[in-house]
Amino acid sequence: MRAMRTILVLALLLVPTASAIAQPGHDHMHGHGPAPAAPAPVSAYREQLATGARGLSAQEVDDLLAGRGMGLARAAELNGYPGPRHVLDAARDKQLVLTEDQTAAVQRIFEGMEQDAQKLGANVVAEEKALEAAFRAGTITEADLTARVKRLATIQGYLREVHLRAHLATRAVLSEVQIARYNEIRGYAGASAPGATGTHRH
């Protein structure tokens, strides 16, 4: 009897309990197994593989060729120097009152800015295409890279100057009251502007 009892105890000890039975995925579900590898993040630049200038997005190319501001004149815009296009838009929408002479002057400023910006923008796009093509072909050298980047920086500097000069010229056409109204329309009223006289322009 003692021998039978010993055999029975040993048999019970060898029977696996339910909690010890590992089902497929059991360890992972309870956080004991290795976590699955996270997928690699997709690059935000992927869509630029389809553009003609991979160093620029399609929107950037469009803005450069159209002569748009692209935020290049924010230093002026946010400090009491209105942009000509926005002034003309506000006047057209009857939010800002201009004289005929003022309208004609701002229109000339805008057209000159747009024409120069489009030419320089096209140059930027061409240089970016050439830079990217050199990288794609694997032919670019240190000296070539330096020359290309300096050339691009020079053109981009001229482009920004064109936009900033237009804001400078537009301010000279407007009165202080009109500038204050412009800032109100643009949502800048209430913020202090360096050099503001008599009123908060932003």
Number of C-alpha atoms within 10 A of each C-alpha: 6 7 7 8 10 10 11 11 10 10 10 10 9 8 8 9 9 7 7 7 9 9 8 8 10 12 12 12 10 8 9 10 11 8 9 7 6 6 6 6 6 7 7 7 11 10 11 14 12 10 13 17 21 19 20 19 18 15 9 16 21 15 17 21 19 16 21 18 20 12 10 17 21 16 12 18 19 18 18 25 25 28 26 25 21 14 26 21 12 18 16 13 10 10 14 16 17 20 10 8 10 15 19 13 15 25 17 15 20 22 14 13 24 21 14 15 26 18 15 22 25 18 18 23 21 15 19 21 17 15 20 17 17 15 12 11 8 9 9 15 11 7 8 12 14 11 12 16 14 11 14 18 13 12 17 18 13 15 24 17 16 21 26 23 17 25 26 19 18 24 20 12 16 20 11 17 11 17 21 21 20 27 23 15 16 16 12 20 17 12 13 15 16 12 10 14 9 7 13 18 27 24
